[in-house]
């Protein structure tokens, strides 16, 4: 098989591998893919995706096979274990990026397959601490023929136990057992019910570019905040803040002062402007109290006005 990444362009196309893929809705379109090449890509990967606003074809890869817990909380796959792949046409070729959720034993076999086929591994890190089983998050990037890219990624995913079976979503998501209106008001944003957890995508005010190309919120430039109900008005929270360098220390200080644990700090891109850092977090407490803590952290960030 030809190397999927045989002709690598400049960093113009190296976009985000979002820190918690799958953790928040960003008002993606839900129409069936109109481009026939996406049907072929979905067939090769083994899961049908969705063509979103802007022509990006996204395939969700939640690790529904992993029954993970953290501090006694059963983690919903989309809440903290939501892998994904996103394909976008670039002139006469296709770009793909994504975030694969892997167990420790799966990391090296998957990475070996990716590198052998020309798919780049752009990041490898944790999002949480103390979760059992422990999971790592591998960000990938490729450029070339869409079919070759999909074939290479399918072969790499086959080295893991990532479910590759399309399922029909329920007619309506389960009710969120939280005062979501109050959380919306505190955060100054509108969340969405993402299959049993409540998610936010909060955009930064300034445009994010990579080698002069704008990186939209749907490609990982938005702050992700997720609430999973844990009973009696409490919620587990996770996600990541997308920050410039001067915002990192004020934000992590505000989070910690509010009883919210900082679990990871890392980058996702190489040539982005402005330079960005991703701060992941975790807590399980009264949902409104946590929302107030997140609000304090957000006050140090240059976020877009609603």
C-alpha angles and dihedrals in degrees: 000000000000114000107268092220098038095132110043115192125209120287086275089104101038102112137165126309091202114233095233109022115192093023102108140025115240099189093270118180115254100206121129112263110273097194111082091215089067090056088056092047091051091048092052095045090046097235131083114238135196129251105227134197108296095032098278114147109212127191117195116220107184114176095237088160092066116082098199128181133188124189089343095310119123104226117224109228094237092045096062110347101055111136121182148174125215125195125194131177113242112190105294096350142048130249122207131188133166152148119248119200109216140173117236091258092053098052101082099041092048093046092050091053093047095050093045090057096045098257110139123230104215101176143005122189149123127266100191140030128227094011113149118245093028114232134200128205119224118194117206137193133187141164129197140060112005094224093049091048092050092047093051092048093047090053091050093047089051087067087066133051093246107148111246100185122112114231131194110246118231117267090249130012117248116269116269108238093214138089091258093172090059092047090050091051094048094049094039091229139092118249130201135225104245101187098302103337129078116237138189133196110195117187126220115240098234123066115259115220137182113205088337096313118119114241109212124216090251089064094058108279095117128091109253120213123174133185121197113188115239099177139275094044093309127125141185112231132199138154137104139276116223105217144172116230098264091054098053101081096042091049097048090045091052092047094050093045087056093052094256114137120228106220105174142006119192147126130254104191138045110209103026124139120245097028108249137205128194120221116194123199145186139193140147114207143102104334096223092048090052091047089055090051091050089048090056090051091048090054087072093054129085096236127171117262115245 
